[in-house]
Amino acid sequence: MKTRKYLILNGPNLGHIGTRQPEIYGAKGLDSLPELLKELLGEAAGGIELVFHQSNFEGNLIDRLEMARREELDGVAFNAGALTHTSLALADCLAWIGVPCVEVHLSNIFARTDEPLRQQSLMGKACIGVVAGFGILGYALAVLALERHVNR
């Protein structure tokens, strides 16, 4: 069986997942992802390779998405942070690269009624789905969704 390779891509202010505002974003870090995947996928998790990238710069995120296309990655779990709500450039990139993407949010953006801008996504229509509100588990759920999408 071919190893599937997924990019876990994070945007601005997400370089400290697990320590940054744990009351909003949770206390677990990305290092717990392989264990979570094993819980969700069992032995199938052994056929998955995760590649991690984080940048505070929009252009760097676009470069990494274009690289994912060239590398023929199987999918992307992408938490663009605040750029989700503001970046047409990221939305345009996702629309053309042809790599399945699941939009990920640690918090439930739809419950953030005090900040209506955070309830919208410019990237969403270029993604196969959205996972929001489950903390670090959201990345594992996104990879599970990508697995189902790739293997259908």
N, CA, C and O atoms as a GROMACS GRO file, in nm:
protein
  608
    1MET      N    1   0.084  -0.118   0.000
    1MET     CA    2   0.000   0.000   0.000
    1MET      C    3   0.088   0.124   0.000
    1MET      O    4   0.186   0.133   0.074
    2LYS      N    5   0.053   0.220  -0.083
    2LYS     CA    6   0.127   0.345  -0.096
    2LYS      C    7   0.109   0.430   0.030
    2LYS      O    8  -0.002   0.442   0.083
    3THR      N    9   0.218   0.486   0.077
    3THR     CA   10   0.211   0.580   0.189
    3THR      C   11   0.146   0.708   0.140
    3THR      O   12   0.184   0.763   0.037
    4ARG      N   13   0.047   0.755   0.214
    4ARG     CA   14  -0.016   0.881   0.183
    4ARG      C   15   0.052   0.991   0.262
    4ARG      O   16   0.089   0.973   0.378
    5LYS      N   17   0.069   1.105   0.196
    5LYS     CA   18   0.143   1.216   0.255
    5LYS      C   19   0.053   1.338   0.263
    5LYS      O   20  -0.002   1.385   0.163
    6TYR      N   21   0.037   1.389   0.387
    6TYR     CA   22  -0.049   1.504   0.410
    6TYR      C   23   0.030   1.618   0.473
    6TYR      O   24   0.114   1.597   0.561
    7LEU      N   25   0.002   1.737   0.426
    7LEU     CA   26   0.062   1.858   0.480
    7LEU      C   27  -0.028   1.914   0.589
    7LEU      O   28  -0.148   1.934   0.567
    8ILE      N   29   0.028   1.938   0.706
    8ILE     CA   30  -0.040   2.008   0.814
    8ILE      C   31   0.014   2.150   0.810
    8ILE      O   32   0.126   2.176   0.853
    9LEU      N   33  -0.066   2.241   0.758
    9LEU     CA   34  -0.021   2.377   0.730
    9LEU      C   35  -0.088   2.476   0.825
    9LEU      O   36  -0.210   2.475   0.842
   10ASN      N   37  -0.008   2.559   0.886
   10ASN     CA   38  -0.058   2.657   0.982
   10ASN      C   39  -0.010   2.796   0.948
   10ASN      O   40   0.105   2.817   0.910
   11GLY      N   41  -0.102   2.892   0.964
   11GLY     CA   42  -0.072   3.031   0.933
   11GLY      C   43  -0.030   3.111   1.054
   11GLY      O   44   0.018   3.056   1.153
   12PRO      N   45  -0.050   3.243   1.046
   12PRO     CA   46  -0.002   3.336   1.148
   12PRO      C   47  -0.048   3.303   1.289
   12PRO      O   48  -0.163   3.265   1.313
   13ASN      N   49   0.045   3.319   1.381
   13ASN     CA   50   0.020   3.306   1.525
   13ASN      C   51  -0.011   3.163   1.569
   13ASN      O   52  -0.058   3.142   1.681
   14LEU      N   53   0.014   3.065   1.483
   14LEU     CA   54  -0.016   2.927   1.518
   14LEU      C   55   0.111   2.844   1.542
   14LEU      O   56   0.106   2.721   1.545
   15GLY      N   57   0.221   2.911   1.560
   15GLY     CA   58   0.347   2.842   1.585
   15GLY      C   59   0.360   2.787   1.726
   15GLY      O   60   0.456   2.716   1.757
   16HIS      N   61   0.265   2.819   1.811
   16HIS     CA   62   0.275   2.776   1.951
   16HIS      C   63   0.147   2.707   1.996
   16HIS      O   64   0.100   2.726   2.108
   17ILE      N   65   0.091   2.627   1.907
   17ILE     CA   66  -0.030   2.552   1.942
   17ILE      C   67   0.001   2.466   2.063
   17ILE      O   68   0.103   2.397   2.069
   18GLY      N   69  -0.088   2.472   2.160
   18GLY     CA   70  -0.071   2.396   2.284
   18GLY      C   71  -0.026   2.484   2.399
   18GLY      O   72  -0.050   2.451   2.515
   19THR      N   73   0.039   2.596   2.367
   19THR     CA   74   0.081   2.688   2.473
   19THR      C   75   0.017   2.826   2.459
   19THR      O   76   0.005   2.899   2.557
   20ARG      N   77  -0.024   2.861   2.339
   20ARG     CA   78  -0.085   2.993   2.315
   20ARG      C   79  -0.233   2.989   2.349
   20ARG      O   80  -0.309   2.912   2.289
   21GLN      N   81  -0.274   3.068   2.442
   21GLN     CA   82  -0.414   3.081   2.483
   21GLN      C   83  -0.485   2.945   2.490
   21GLN      O   84  -0.582   2.922   2.417
   22PRO      N   85  -0.438   2.856   2.577
   22PRO     CA   86  -0.498   2.722   2.584
   22PRO      C   87  -0.647   2.723   2.619
   22PRO      O   88  -0.718   2.627   2.588
   23GLU      N   89  -0.694   2.828   2.683
   23GLU     CA   90  -0.836   2.836   2.716
   23GLU      C   91  -0.923   2.851   2.590
   23GLU      O   92  -1.042   2.819   2.593
   24ILE      N   93  -0.865   2.899   2.481
   24ILE     CA   94  -0.936   2.911   2.353
   24ILE      C   95  -0.898   2.797   2.259
   24ILE      O   96  -0.985   2.736   2.197
   25TYR      N   97  -0.768   2.770   2.249
   25TYR     CA   98  -0.718   2.680   2.145
   25TYR      C   99  -0.679   2.541   2.194
   25TYR      O  100  -0.644   2.456   2.113
   26GLY      N  101  -0.682   2.516   2.324
   26GLY     CA  102  -0.648   2.386   2.378
   26GLY      C  103  -0.503   2.377   2.421
   26GLY      O  104  -0.419   2.459   2.382
   27ALA      N  105  -0.474   2.275   2.501
   27ALA     CA  106  -0.341   2.261   2.561
   27ALA      C  107  -0.253   2.157   2.491
   27ALA      O  108  -0.136   2.144   2.526
   28LYS      N  109  -0.307   2.083   2.394
   28LYS     CA  110  -0.227   1.984   2.324
   28LYS      C  111  -0.158   2.047   2.204
   28LYS      O  112  -0.214   2.133   2.136
   29GLY      N  113  -0.034   2.001   2.179
   29GLY     CA  114   0.042   2.050   2.065
   29GLY      C  115   0.035   1.957   1.946
   29GLY      O  116  -0.022   1.848   1.955
   30LEU      N  117   0.094   1.999   1.835
   30LEU     CA  118   0.093   1.919   1.713
   30LEU      C  119   0.168   1.787   1.728
   30LEU      O  120   0.147   1.694   1.650
   31ASP      N  121   0.255   1.780   1.829
   31ASP     CA  122   0.328   1.655   1.851
   31ASP      C  123   0.235   1.541   1.894
   31ASP      O  124   0.275   1.425   1.890
   32SER      N  125   0.113   1.573   1.934
   32SER     CA  126   0.018   1.468   1.973
   32SER      C  127  -0.061   1.413   1.853
   32SER      O  128  -0.138   1.319   1.869
   33LEU      N  129  -0.042   1.470   1.735
   33LEU     CA  130  -0.118   1.426   1.617
   33LEU      C  131  -0.097   1.280   1.579
   33LEU      O  132  -0.196   1.210   1.555
   34PRO      N  133   0.025   1.229   1.573
   34PRO     CA  134   0.040   1.088   1.536
   34PRO      C  135  -0.037   0.993   1.628
   34PRO      O  136  -0.096   0.896   1.581
   35GLU      N  137  -0.037   1.021   1.757
   35GLU     CA  138  -0.112   0.938   1.852
   35GLU      C  139  -0.262   0.948   1.826
   35GLU      O  140  -0.333   0.846   1.829
   36LEU      N  141  -0.311   1.068   1.802
   36LEU     CA  142  -0.454   1.086   1.773
   36LEU      C  143  -0.493   1.012   1.645
   36LEU      O  144  -0.600   0.952   1.638
   37LEU      N  145  -0.407   1.017   1.543
   37LEU     CA  146  -0.436   0.947   1.419
   37LEU      C  147  -0.441   0.797   1.440
   37LEU      O  148  -0.525   0.727   1.383
   38LYS      N  149  -0.352   0.747   1.523
   38LYS     CA  150  -0.352   0.604   1.551
   38LYS      C  151  -0.482   0.564   1.622
   38LYS      O  152  -0.537   0.458   1.594
   39GLU      N  153  -0.529   0.648   1.713
   39GLU     CA  154  -0.657   0.621   1.780
   39GLU      C  155  -0.772   0.618   1.680
   39GLU      O  156  -0.860   0.532   1.690
   40LEU      N  157  -0.772   0.710   1.585
   40LEU     CA  158  -0.881   0.720   1.488
   40LEU      C  159  -0.873   0.616   1.377
   40LEU      O  160  -0.975   0.562   1.334
   41LEU      N  161  -0.751   0.587   1.331
   41LEU     CA  162  -0.734   0.504   1.213
   41LEU      C  163  -0.677   0.365   1.240
   41LEU      O  164  -0.674   0.281   1.150
   42GLY      N  165  -0.633   0.340   1.361
   42GLY     CA  166  -0.573   0.210   1.392
   42GLY      C  167  -0.447   0.188   1.310
   42GLY      O  168  -0.365   0.277   1.294
   43GLU      N  169  -0.434   0.066   1.258
   43GLU     CA  170  -0.315   0.029   1.182
   43GLU      C  171  -0.297   0.111   1.055
   43GLU      O  172  -0.185   0.130   1.008
   44ALA      N  173  -0.408   0.160   0.999
   44ALA     CA  174  -0.400   0.239   0.875
   44ALA      C  175  -0.317   0.365   0.896
   44ALA      O  176  -0.265   0.421   0.799
   45ALA      N  177  -0.304   0.411   1.019
   45ALA     CA  178  -0.225   0.531   1.047
   45ALA      C  179  -0.079   0.511   1.010
   45ALA      O  180  -0.007   0.608   0.984
   46GLY      N  181  -0.034   0.385   1.008
   46GLY     CA  182   0.105   0.356   0.971
   46GLY      C  183   0.137   0.388   0.826
   46GLY      O  184   0.254   0.400   0.789
   47GLY      N  185   0.034   0.403   0.742
   47GLY     CA  186   0.054   0.435   0.601
   47GLY      C  187   0.045   0.583   0.572
   47GLY      O  188   0.034   0.623   0.456
   48ILE      N  189   0.050   0.664   0.678
   48ILE     CA  190   0.036   0.808   0.663
   48ILE      C  191   0.163   0.879   0.707
   48ILE      O  192   0.218   0.851   0.813
   49GLU      N  193   0.209   0.970   0.623
   49GLU     CA  194   0.322   1.056   0.660
   49GLU      C  195   0.270   1.199   0.671
   49GLU      O  196   0.202   1.249   0.582
   50LEU      N  197   0.303   1.263   0.782
   50LEU     CA  198   0.262   1.402   0.804
   50LEU      C  199   0.382   1.493   0.784
   50LEU      O  200   0.492   1.466   0.832
   51VAL      N  201   0.359   1.603   0.712
   51VAL     CA  202   0.459   1.705   0.690
   51VAL      C  203   0.404   1.833   0.754
   51VAL      O  204   0.292   1.874   0.723
   52PHE      N  205   0.481   1.895   0.841
   52PHE     CA  206   0.435   2.013   0.914
   52PHE      C  207   0.503   2.139   0.861
   52PHE      O  208   0.622   2.141   0.833
   53HIS      N  209   0.423   2.245   0.849
   53HIS     CA  210   0.478   2.374   0.810
   53HIS      C  211   0.393   2.484   0.873
   53HIS      O  212   0.270   2.476   0.875
   54GLN      N  213   0.460   2.586   0.924
   54GLN     CA  214   0.392   2.701   0.981
   54GLN      C  215   0.465   2.826   0.935
   54GLN      O  216   0.588   2.829   0.929
   55SER      N  217   0.387   2.928   0.901
   55SER     CA  218   0.447   3.056   0.865
   55SER      C  219   0.354   3.169   0.908
   55SER      O  220   0.231   3.156   0.905
   56ASN      N  221   0.414   3.278   0.945
   56ASN     CA  222   0.338   3.399   0.976
   56ASN      C  223   0.318   3.486   0.852
   56ASN      O  224   0.262   3.595   0.861
   57PHE      N  225   0.366   3.439   0.736
   57PHE     CA  226   0.365   3.519   0.614
   57PHE      C  227   0.279   3.456   0.505
   57PHE      O  228   0.298   3.339   0.470
   58GLU      N  229   0.186   3.533   0.454
   58GLU     CA  230   0.091   3.485   0.353
   58GLU      C  231   0.162   3.428   0.229
   58GLU      O  232   0.126   3.321   0.182
   59GLY      N  233   0.260   3.499   0.177
   59GLY     CA  234   0.331   3.452   0.058
   59GLY      C  235   0.401   3.319   0.080
   59GLY      O  236   0.405   3.235  -0.010
   60ASN      N  237   0.456   3.299   0.199
   60ASN     CA  238   0.520   3.172   0.231
   60ASN      C  239   0.418   3.058   0.232
   60ASN      O  240   0.449   2.947   0.188
   61LEU      N  241   0.298   3.084   0.281
   61LEU     CA  242   0.192   2.982   0.281
   61LEU      C  243   0.152   2.946   0.138
   61LEU      O  244   0.129   2.829   0.107
   62ILE      N  245   0.143   3.047   0.053
   62ILE     CA  246   0.111   3.022  -0.088
   62ILE      C  247   0.222   2.941  -0.154
   62ILE      O  248   0.194   2.846  -0.227
   63ASP      N  249   0.348   2.977  -0.128
   63ASP     CA  250   0.460   2.900  -0.182
   63ASP      C  251   0.452   2.755  -0.138
   63ASP      O  252   0.478   2.665  -0.218
   64ARG      N  253   0.417   2.731  -0.010
   64ARG     CA  254   0.411   2.593   0.041
   64ARG      C  255   0.296   2.516  -0.022
   64ARG      O  256   0.309   2.397  -0.050
   65LEU      N  257   0.183   2.582  -0.046
   65LEU     CA  258   0.071   2.516  -0.114
   65LEU      C  259   0.108   2.480  -0.257
   65LEU      O  260   0.075   2.371  -0.304
   66GLU      N  261   0.176   2.569  -0.327
   66GLU     CA  262   0.221   2.539  -0.464
   66GLU      C  263   0.321   2.423  -0.464
   66GLU      O  264   0.321   2.341  -0.555
   67MET      N  265   0.406   2.418  -0.361
   67MET     CA  266   0.500   2.308  -0.348
   67MET      C  267   0.425   2.176  -0.324
   67MET      O  268   0.465   2.072  -0.376
   68ALA      N  269   0.317   2.181  -0.247
   68ALA     CA  270   0.236   2.062  -0.222
   68ALA      C  271   0.182   2.006  -0.354
   68ALA      O  272   0.174   1.884  -0.371
   69ARG      N  273   0.147   2.094  -0.445
   69ARG     CA  274   0.101   2.050  -0.577
   69ARG      C  275   0.213   1.982  -0.654
   69ARG      O  276   0.194   1.874  -0.711
   70ARG      N  277   0.330   2.044  -0.654
   70ARG     CA  278   0.445   1.985  -0.726
   70ARG      C  279   0.486   1.851  -0.666
   70ARG      O  280   0.524   1.759  -0.739
   71GLU      N  281   0.477   1.840  -0.534
   71GLU     CA  282   0.513   1.716  -0.466
   71GLU      C  283   0.404   1.609  -0.478
   71GLU      O  284   0.423   1.495  -0.436
   72GLU      N  285   0.290   1.648  -0.535
   72GLU     CA  286   0.176   1.558  -0.549
   72GLU      C  287   0.133   1.500  -0.414
   72GLU      O  288   0.108   1.380  -0.402
   73LEU      N  289   0.126   1.588  -0.314
   73LEU     CA  290   0.078   1.545  -0.183
   73LEU      C  291  -0.068   1.502  -0.195
   73LEU      O  292  -0.141   1.547  -0.284
   74ASP      N  293  -0.109   1.414  -0.104
   74ASP     CA  294  -0.245   1.361  -0.108
   74ASP      C  295  -0.348   1.458  -0.051
   74ASP      O  296  -0.466   1.446  -0.081
   75GLY      N  297  -0.305   1.553   0.029
   75GLY     CA  298  -0.399   1.649   0.084
   75GLY      C  299  -0.334   1.744   0.182
   75GLY      O  300  -0.218   1.728   0.220
   76VAL      N  301  -0.413   1.844   0.223
   76VAL     CA  302  -0.367   1.947   0.315
   76VAL      C  303  -0.472   1.969   0.422
   76VAL      O  304  -0.590   1.986   0.391
   77ALA      N  305  -0.430   1.969   0.548
   77ALA     CA  306  -0.512   2.015   0.658
   77ALA      C  307  -0.459   2.154   0.690
   77ALA      O  308  -0.346   2.168   0.736
   78PHE      N  309  -0.541   2.256   0.667
   78PHE     CA  310  -0.492   2.394   0.666
   78PHE      C  311  -0.567   2.481   0.766
   78PHE      O  312  -0.687   2.502   0.754
   79ASN      N  313  -0.492   2.530   0.864
   79ASN     CA  314  -0.543   2.630   0.957
   79ASN      C  315  -0.472   2.760   0.922
   79ASN      O  316  -0.357   2.782   0.961
   80ALA      N  317  -0.539   2.844   0.848
   80ALA     CA  318  -0.478   2.970   0.802
   80ALA      C  319  -0.490   3.081   0.906
   80ALA      O  320  -0.447   3.193   0.881
   81GLY      N  321  -0.548   3.051   1.022
   81GLY     CA  322  -0.565   3.153   1.124
   81GLY      C  323  -0.648   3.269   1.069
   81GLY      O  324  -0.743   3.247   0.994
   82ALA      N  325  -0.613   3.390   1.106
   82ALA     CA  326  -0.688   3.508   1.064
   82ALA      C  327  -0.691   3.527   0.913
   82ALA      O  328  -0.781   3.593   0.861
   83LEU      N  329  -0.594   3.470   0.841
   83LEU     CA  330  -0.595   3.482   0.695
   83LEU      C  331  -0.714   3.411   0.632
   83LEU      O  332  -0.750   3.440   0.518
   84THR      N  333  -0.774   3.317   0.704
   84THR     CA  334  -0.895   3.250   0.656
   84THR      C  335  -1.000   3.352   0.616
   84THR      O  336  -1.070   3.336   0.516
   85HIS      N  337  -1.009   3.457   0.694
   85HIS     CA  338  -1.116   3.555   0.680
   85HIS      C  339  -1.082   3.671   0.588
   85HIS      O  340  -1.169   3.752   0.554
   86THR      N  341  -0.955   3.681   0.546
   86THR     CA  342  -0.913   3.802   0.475
   86THR      C  343  -0.836   3.778   0.346
   86THR      O  344  -0.819   3.871   0.267
   87SER      N  345  -0.787   3.656   0.321
   87SER     CA  346  -0.692   3.637   0.212
   87SER      C  347  -0.755   3.579   0.085
   87SER      O  348  -0.780   3.459   0.075
   88LEU      N  349  -0.779   3.668  -0.011
   88LEU     CA  350  -0.822   3.621  -0.143
   88LEU      C  351  -0.709   3.545  -0.211
   88LEU      O  352  -0.734   3.452  -0.288
   89ALA      N  353  -0.585   3.583  -0.183
   89ALA     CA  354  -0.470   3.517  -0.245
   89ALA      C  355  -0.463   3.369  -0.205
   89ALA      O  356  -0.438   3.284  -0.290
   90LEU      N  357  -0.485   3.338  -0.078
   90LEU     CA  358  -0.487   3.197  -0.036
   90LEU      C  359  -0.605   3.123  -0.098
   90LEU      O  360  -0.590   3.009  -0.142
   91ALA      N  361  -0.721   3.187  -0.102
   91ALA     CA  362  -0.839   3.126  -0.163
   91ALA      C  363  -0.813   3.095  -0.310
   91ALA      O  364  -0.847   2.987  -0.358
   92ASP      N  365  -0.752   3.190  -0.380
   92ASP     CA  366  -0.721   3.169  -0.522
   92ASP      C  367  -0.623   3.054  -0.541
   92ASP      O  368  -0.640   2.972  -0.631
   93CYS      N  369  -0.523   3.047  -0.456
   93CYS     CA  370  -0.424   2.939  -0.465
   93CYS      C  371  -0.490   2.804  -0.443
   93CYS      O  372  -0.468   2.711  -0.521
   94LEU      N  373  -0.571   2.792  -0.339
   94LEU     CA  374  -0.639   2.665  -0.312
   94LEU      C  375  -0.730   2.625  -0.427
   94LEU      O  376  -0.747   2.506  -0.454
   95ALA      N  377  -0.789   2.724  -0.493
   95ALA     CA  378  -0.882   2.695  -0.603
   95ALA      C  379  -0.812   2.633  -0.725
   95ALA      O  380  -0.875   2.560  -0.801
   96TRP      N  381  -0.683   2.662  -0.743
   96TRP     CA  382  -0.620   2.613  -0.866
   96TRP      C  383  -0.522   2.498  -0.846
   96TRP      O  384  -0.491   2.428  -0.943
   97ILE      N  385  -0.471   2.476  -0.726
   97ILE     CA  386  -0.362   2.378  -0.711
   97ILE      C  387  -0.406   2.233  -0.728
   97ILE      O  388  -0.324   2.147  -0.759
   98GLY      N  389  -0.534   2.204  -0.708
   98GLY     CA  390  -0.582   2.067  -0.729
   98GLY      C  391  -0.545   1.969  -0.620
   98GLY      O  392  -0.550   1.848  -0.642
   99VAL      N  393  -0.508   2.016  -0.502
   99VAL     CA  394  -0.477   1.930  -0.388
   99VAL      C  395  -0.594   1.940  -0.291
   99VAL      O  396  -0.628   2.051  -0.248
  100PRO      N  397  -0.657   1.827  -0.254
  100PRO     CA  398  -0.769   1.835  -0.161
  100PRO      C  399  -0.726   1.900  -0.030
  100PRO      O  400  -0.619   1.870   0.024
  101CYS      N  401  -0.811   1.989   0.021
  101CYS     CA  402  -0.779   2.063   0.142
  101CYS      C  403  -0.899   2.062   0.236
  101CYS      O  404  -1.014   2.077   0.194
  102VAL      N  405  -0.870   2.043   0.365
  102VAL     CA  406  -0.971   2.060   0.469
  102VAL      C  407  -0.929   2.180   0.553
  102VAL      O  408  -0.817   2.187   0.603
  103GLU      N  409  -1.021   2.274   0.566
  103GLU     CA  410  -0.998   2.393   0.649
  103GLU      C  411  -1.014   2.353   0.795
  103GLU      O  412  -1.112   2.289   0.832
  104VAL      N  413  -0.918   2.392   0.877
  104VAL     CA  414  -0.917   2.355   1.019
  104VAL      C  415  -0.916   2.481   1.105
  104VAL      O  416  -0.845   2.577   1.076
  105HIS      N  417  -0.996   2.477   1.212
  105HIS     CA  418  -0.994   2.583   1.313
  105HIS      C  419  -0.997   2.517   1.450
  105HIS      O  420  -1.080   2.430   1.475
  106LEU      N  421  -0.908   2.558   1.538
  106LEU     CA  422  -0.903   2.503   1.673
  106LEU      C  423  -1.028   2.541   1.752
  106LEU      O  424  -1.083   2.459   1.825
  107SER      N  425  -1.072   2.665   1.737
  107SER     CA  426  -1.193   2.711   1.806
  107SER      C  427  -1.311   2.702   1.708
  107SER      O  428  -1.293   2.686   1.588
  108ASN      N  429  -1.431   2.712   1.762
  108ASN     CA  430  -1.550   2.714   1.678
  108ASN      C  431  -1.571   2.857   1.629
  108ASN      O  432  -1.626   2.940   1.701
  109ILE      N  433  -1.528   2.883   1.507
  109ILE     CA  434  -1.535   3.020   1.454
  109ILE      C  435  -1.678   3.068   1.445
  109ILE      O  436  -1.703   3.189   1.449
  110PHE      N  437  -1.773   2.978   1.432
  110PHE     CA  438  -1.913   3.018   1.417
  110PHE      C  439  -1.974   3.060   1.550
  110PHE      O  440  -2.078   3.126   1.552
  111ALA      N  441  -1.910   3.025   1.661
  111ALA     CA  442  -1.958   3.065   1.793
  111ALA      C  443  -1.897   3.197   1.838
  111ALA      O  444  -1.933   3.250   1.943
  112ARG      N  445  -1.806   3.250   1.760
  112ARG     CA  446  -1.739   3.376   1.798
  112ARG      C  447  -1.822   3.494   1.752
  112ARG      O  448  -1.781   3.572   1.666
  113THR      N  449  -1.940   3.506   1.812
  113THR     CA  450  -2.038   3.607   1.770
  113THR      C  451  -1.996   3.749   1.801
  113THR      O  452  -2.051   3.844   1.747
  114ASP      N  453  -1.897   3.764   1.890
  114ASP     CA  454  -1.848   3.898   1.920
  114ASP      C  455  -1.759   3.952   1.808
  114ASP      O  456  -1.728   4.071   1.805
  115GLU      N  457  -1.718   3.864   1.716
  115GLU     CA  458  -1.633   3.904   1.605
  115GLU      C  459  -1.689   3.843   1.476
  115GLU      O  460  -1.639   3.741   1.430
  116PRO      N  461  -1.792   3.904   1.416
  116PRO     CA  462  -1.857   3.847   1.298
  116PRO      C  463  -1.762   3.816   1.182
  116PRO      O  464  -1.786   3.722   1.106
  117LEU      N  465  -1.655   3.894   1.167
  117LEU     CA  466  -1.559   3.867   1.059
  117LEU      C  467  -1.503   3.726   1.071
  117LEU      O  468  -1.478   3.661   0.970
  118ARG      N  469  -1.483   3.678   1.194
  118ARG     CA  470  -1.425   3.544   1.216
  118ARG      C  471  -1.522   3.432   1.180
  118ARG      O  472  -1.483   3.315   1.181
  119GLN      N  473  -1.645   3.465   1.151
  119GLN     CA  474  -1.743   3.363   1.115
  119GLN      C  475  -1.746   3.336   0.965
  119GLN      O  476  -1.818   3.247   0.920
  120GLN      N  477  -1.670   3.410   0.888
  120GLN     CA  478  -1.668   3.388   0.744
  120GLN      C  479  -1.534   3.332   0.700
  120GLN      O  480  -1.431   3.354   0.764
  121SER      N  481  -1.537   3.260   0.588
  121SER     CA  482  -1.415   3.203   0.532
  121SER      C  483  -1.410   3.233   0.384
  121SER      O  484  -1.504   3.204   0.310
  122LEU      N  485  -1.300   3.292   0.341
  122LEU     CA  486  -1.279   3.313   0.198
  122LEU      C  487  -1.227   3.186   0.132
  122LEU      O  488  -1.241   3.168   0.011
  123MET      N  489  -1.166   3.097   0.210
  123MET     CA  490  -1.105   2.975   0.158
  123MET      C  491  -1.204   2.860   0.144
  123MET      O  492  -1.184   2.770   0.063
  124GLY      N  493  -1.312   2.864   0.221
  124GLY     CA  494  -1.402   2.750   0.235
  124GLY      C  495  -1.451   2.689   0.107
  124GLY      O  496  -1.460   2.566   0.097
  125LYS      N  497  -1.485   2.770   0.007
  125LYS     CA  498  -1.541   2.711  -0.115
  125LYS      C  499  -1.437   2.633  -0.196
  125LYS      O  500  -1.474   2.555  -0.284
  126ALA      N  501  -1.310   2.652  -0.167
  126ALA     CA  502  -1.204   2.577  -0.236
  126ALA      C  503  -1.162   2.452  -0.157
  126ALA      O  504  -1.072   2.380  -0.198
  127CYS      N  505  -1.228   2.428  -0.043
  127CYS     CA  506  -1.193   2.314   0.043
  127CYS      C  507  -1.300   2.207   0.033
  127CYS      O  508  -1.415   2.235  -0.002
  128ILE      N  509  -1.262   2.083   0.064
  128ILE     CA  510  -1.360   1.974   0.062
  128ILE      C  511  -1.443   1.972   0.190
  128ILE      O  512  -1.546   1.905   0.194
  129GLY      N  513  -1.401   2.044   0.293
  129GLY     CA  514  -1.476   2.051   0.418
  129GLY      C  515  -1.407   2.139   0.519
  129GLY      O  516  -1.297   2.190   0.497
  130VAL      N  517  -1.476   2.157   0.632
  130VAL     CA  518  -1.428   2.241   0.740
  130VAL      C  519  -1.444   2.166   0.872
  130VAL      O  520  -1.548   2.106   0.897
  131VAL      N  521  -1.340   2.170   0.956
  131VAL     CA  522  -1.346   2.115   1.092
  131VAL      C  523  -1.317   2.232   1.186
  131VAL      O  524  -1.214   2.298   1.174
  132ALA      N  525  -1.409   2.257   1.279
  132ALA     CA  526  -1.391   2.371   1.370
  132ALA      C  527  -1.440   2.336   1.510
  132ALA      O  528  -1.543   2.271   1.527
  133GLY      N  529  -1.364   2.381   1.609
  133GLY     CA  530  -1.409   2.374   1.746
  133GLY      C  531  -1.361   2.255   1.827
  133GLY      O  532  -1.402   2.240   1.942
  134PHE      N  533  -1.276   2.171   1.772
  134PHE     CA  534  -1.232   2.050   1.842
  134PHE      C  535  -1.086   2.054   1.884
  134PHE      O  536  -1.028   1.950   1.916
  135GLY      N  537  -1.026   2.172   1.885
  135GLY     CA  538  -0.886   2.182   1.924
  135GLY      C  539  -0.797   2.102   1.831
  135GLY      O  540  -0.822   2.093   1.711
  136ILE      N  541  -0.694   2.044   1.888
  136ILE     CA  542  -0.594   1.969   1.811
  136ILE      C  543  -0.655   1.848   1.740
  136ILE      O  544  -0.605   1.804   1.636
  137LEU      N  545  -0.762   1.794   1.797
  137LEU     CA  546  -0.832   1.681   1.734
  137LEU      C  547  -0.879   1.718   1.594
  137LEU      O  548  -0.893   1.630   1.509
  138GLY      N  549  -0.903   1.846   1.569
  138GLY     CA  550  -0.947   1.890   1.438
  138GLY      C  551  -0.852   1.853   1.325
  138GLY      O  552  -0.896   1.821   1.215
  139TYR      N  553  -0.722   1.856   1.352
  139TYR     CA  554  -0.625   1.817   1.250
  139TYR      C  555  -0.636   1.668   1.219
  139TYR      O  556  -0.629   1.627   1.103
  140ALA      N  557  -0.653   1.588   1.323
  140ALA     CA  558  -0.668   1.444   1.302
  140ALA      C  559  -0.797   1.414   1.226
  140ALA      O  560  -0.798   1.329   1.137
  141LEU      N  561  -0.905   1.484   1.259
  141LEU     CA  562  -1.030   1.466   1.187
  141LEU      C  563  -1.016   1.509   1.041
  141LEU      O  564  -1.075   1.448   0.952
  142ALA      N  565  -0.940   1.614   1.018
  142ALA     CA  566  -0.916   1.660   0.880
  142ALA      C  567  -0.840   1.554   0.801
  142ALA      O  568  -0.873   1.528   0.685
  143VAL      N  569  -0.738   1.493   0.862
  143VAL     CA  570  -0.663   1.388   0.793
  143VAL      C  571  -0.754   1.268   0.768
  143VAL      O  572  -0.746   1.206   0.661
  144LEU      N  573  -0.838   1.233   0.863
  144LEU     CA  574  -0.935   1.124   0.844
  144LEU      C  575  -1.026   1.155   0.725
  144LEU      O  576  -1.052   1.068   0.642
  145ALA      N  577  -1.075   1.278   0.716
  145ALA     CA  578  -1.160   1.318   0.604
  145ALA      C  579  -1.083   1.311   0.472
  145ALA      O  580  -1.138   1.267   0.370
  146LEU      N  581  -0.956   1.353   0.473
  146LEU     CA  582  -0.875   1.345   0.353
  146LEU      C  583  -0.853   1.199   0.312
  146LEU      O  584  -0.857   1.166   0.194
  147GLU      N  585  -0.830   1.114   0.410
  147GLU     CA  586  -0.814   0.970   0.383
  147GLU      C  587  -0.938   0.914   0.312
  147GLU      O  588  -0.928   0.842   0.212
  148ARG      N  589  -1.054   0.948   0.364
  148ARG     CA  590  -1.180   0.902   0.303
  148ARG      C  591  -1.195   0.958   0.162
  148ARG      O  592  -1.241   0.888   0.071
  149HIS      N  593  -1.158   1.082   0.144
  149HIS     CA  594  -1.169   1.148   0.014
  149HIS      C  595  -1.073   1.084  -0.088
  149HIS      O  596  -1.111   1.058  -0.202
  150VAL      N  597  -0.951   1.059  -0.046
  150VAL     CA  598  -0.849   1.001  -0.134
  150VAL      C  599  -0.884   0.857  -0.173
  150VAL      O  600  -0.858   0.814  -0.285
  151ASN      N  601  -0.941   0.783  -0.079
  151ASN     CA  602  -0.966   0.640  -0.100
  151ASN      C  603  -1.107   0.608  -0.149
  151ASN      O  604  -1.147   0.491  -0.146
  152ARG      N  605  -1.182   0.706  -0.193
  152ARG     CA  606  -1.318   0.674  -0.241
  152ARG      C  607  -1.318   0.631  -0.383
  152ARG      O  608  -1.424   0.601  -0.438
   0.00000   0.00000   0.00000
